[in-house]
Amino acid sequence: MSSYSFSPQFYQHWTSAPQAVRAAIVQELTDITTLLQTDTPFEDFVFSNHDLDAHLDDLYSAHDKQQAVARELADKEAAQKAEAEQQRLAEESLEKERLEQQRLQEEKLQAKKNALEEKALAEAEQQASQETQVEQPADKEDSVTEVTKVAEKAVTDTVKNEIDKDSNKSLAETKPNLANVNNINAVGDTAHAHSAIDLSLQDTELNAAHQQMIQELEANIDDYLTEQMMQMSENLKSWLRAEVTRQLSEK
């Protein structure tokens, strides 16, 4: 018994053929097989399809029409989807643009509001400052005058104490050298209280050596007091600045 194998082209054409065409061919083969049976009367046998070629043409034509309708529907659906997607993108773009414009408008309004608030605050502060300056000039002037008086009194007391201290120190340092000078009296105990040194001189003739010694001591006292007064002046100026600043800041 011989065998028959289909070619690859036949399998490709067969599988790609419409289902109705394949069914018609199978039916034609079935009719041939039935006709070849010994118990089938040849004169009375009728094929299912009188004209197979015409029937296949009709089937292919119907299939092509169905495919065309399907493609048309698919194209129409794709076009609708594309149009819907394009519309969606356009709406999203418009919404983004609207939101951006709204954001810019809100920022502009907020900036304008902040500027108005800052301007109003500055005007209020300026008005309050002017009212304060108008209502309290006398109090401020009195405060400055009071602080000035306090500072002057403190400076006066300090200068007096420093002069007393330096005077006593100078007398203490020069006392050993003045021990041999008979025409200088002792300093009274009331020098501190009156902030002055009371010296009583006797009419005594001094020799040249004594006069030279006195001149040297006077020069030493002048140098010492000059240096001390300069230092005291700087200290008093620094203290005065600090004290006046502190008094003014407390008012």
Solvent accessible surface area in square Angstrom, and as a share of the most:
residue,aa,sasa,rsa
1,M,244,1.09
2,S,108,0.70
3,S,114,0.73
4,Y,181,0.69
5,S,97,0.62
6,F,129,0.54
7,S,54,0.35
8,P,106,0.67
9,Q,113,0.50
10,F,85,0.36
11,Y,149,0.57
12,Q,122,0.54
13,H,127,0.57
14,W,69,0.24
15,T,64,0.37
16,S,87,0.56
17,A,15,0.12
18,P,17,0.10
19,Q,124,0.55
20,A,51,0.40
21,V,2,0.01
22,R,60,0.22
23,A,53,0.41
24,A,7,0.05
25,I,50,0.25
26,V,77,0.44
27,Q,73,0.32
28,E,26,0.11
29,L,104,0.52
30,T,66,0.39
31,D,12,0.06
32,I,69,0.35
33,T,77,0.45
34,T,59,0.34
35,L,36,0.18
36,L,136,0.68
37,Q,96,0.43
38,T,145,0.84
39,D,120,0.62
40,T,27,0.16
41,P,75,0.47
42,F,152,0.63
43,E,150,0.67
44,D,108,0.56
45,F,46,0.19
46,V,100,0.57
47,F,65,0.27
48,S,63,0.41
49,N,29,0.15
50,H,164,0.73
51,D,81,0.42
52,L,43,0.22
53,D,100,0.52
54,A,45,0.35
55,H,62,0.28
56,L,27,0.14
57,D,93,0.48
58,D,95,0.49
59,L,35,0.17
60,Y,93,0.35
61,S,53,0.34
62,A,46,0.36
63,H,57,0.25
64,D,83,0.43
65,K,135,0.57
66,Q,118,0.53
67,Q,72,0.32
68,A,46,0.35
69,V,83,0.48
70,A,51,0.40
71,R,140,0.51
72,E,115,0.52
73,L,109,0.54
74,A,55,0.42
75,D,95,0.49
76,K,120,0.51
77,E,90,0.40
78,A,57,0.44
79,A,60,0.47
80,Q,98,0.44
81,K,129,0.55
82,A,62,0.48
83,E,116,0.52
84,A,59,0.45
85,E,75,0.34
86,Q,127,0.57
87,Q,105,0.47
88,R,105,0.38
89,L,92,0.46
90,A,50,0.39
91,E,95,0.43
92,E,70,0.32
93,S,64,0.41
94,L,117,0.58
95,E,75,0.33
96,K,144,0.61
97,E,92,0.41
98,R,122,0.44
99,L,88,0.44
100,E,75,0.34
101,Q,106,0.47
102,Q,83,0.37
103,R,107,0.39
104,L,93,0.46
105,Q,95,0.42
106,E,93,0.42
107,E,90,0.40
108,K,141,0.60
109,L,99,0.49
110,Q,94,0.42
111,A,60,0.47
112,K,130,0.55
113,K,112,0.48
114,N,60,0.31
115,A,58,0.45
116,L,106,0.53
117,E,92,0.41
118,E,119,0.53
119,K,125,0.53
120,A,58,0.45
121,L,109,0.54
122,A,57,0.44
123,E,94,0.42
124,A,55,0.43
125,E,104,0.47
126,Q,107,0.48
127,Q,106,0.47
128,A,53,0.41
129,S,52,0.34
130,Q,94,0.42
131,E,84,0.38
132,T,69,0.40
133,Q,126,0.56
134,V,115,0.66
135,E,131,0.59
136,Q,93,0.41
137,P,71,0.45
138,A,62,0.48
139,D,87,0.45
140,K,145,0.61
141,E,119,0.53
142,D,88,0.46
143,S,29,0.18
144,V,69,0.40
145,T,61,0.36
146,E,92,0.41
147,V,2,0.01
148,T,59,0.34
149,K,129,0.55
150,V,65,0.37
151,A,2,0.02
152,E,104,0.47
153,K,137,0.58
154,A,27,0.21
155,V,35,0.20
156,T,86,0.50
157,D,62,0.32
158,T,43,0.25
159,V,43,0.24
160,K,93,0.39
161,N,91,0.47
162,E,48,0.22
163,I,68,0.35
164,D,14,0.07
165,K,121,0.51
166,D,14,0.07
167,S,25,0.16
168,N,45,0.23
169,K,99,0.42
170,S,11,0.07
171,L,42,0.21
172,A,66,0.51
173,E,92,0.41
174,T,14,0.08
175,K,146,0.62
176,P,96,0.61
177,N,73,0.38
178,L,42,0.21
179,A,78,0.60
180,N,110,0.56
181,V,12,0.07
182,N,124,0.64
183,N,16,0.08
184,I,51,0.26
185,N,54,0.28
186,A,95,0.74
187,V,50,0.29
188,G,39,0.38
189,D,146,0.75
190,T,84,0.49
191,A,13,0.10
192,H,107,0.48
193,A,75,0.58
194,H,133,0.59
195,S,34,0.22
196,A,64,0.49
197,I,66,0.33
198,D,112,0.58
199,L,90,0.45
200,S,57,0.37
201,L,124,0.62
202,Q,106,0.47
203,D,158,0.82
204,T,66,0.38
205,E,173,0.78
206,L,42,0.21
207,N,83,0.43
208,A,85,0.66
209,A,70,0.54
210,H,69,0.31
211,Q,88,0.39
212,Q,97,0.43
213,M,51,0.23
214,I,34,0.17
215,Q,108,0.48
216,E,90,0.40
217,L,13,0.07
218,E,93,0.42
219,A,51,0.39
220,N,89,0.46
221,I,50,0.26
222,D,85,0.44
223,D,97,0.50
224,Y,44,0.17
225,L,62,0.31
226,T,78,0.45
227,E,112,0.50
228,Q,52,0.23
229,M,88,0.39
230,M,128,0.57
231,Q,101,0.45
232,M,11,0.05
233,S,43,0.28
234,E,103,0.46
235,N,82,0.42
236,L,27,0.13
237,K,104,0.44
238,S,57,0.37
239,W,82,0.29
240,L,69,0.34
241,R,155,0.57
242,A,66,0.51
243,E,23,0.10
244,V,44,0.25
245,T,88,0.51
246,R,108,0.40
247,Q,25,0.11
248,L,80,0.40
249,S,85,0.55
250,E,110,0.49
251,K,127,0.54
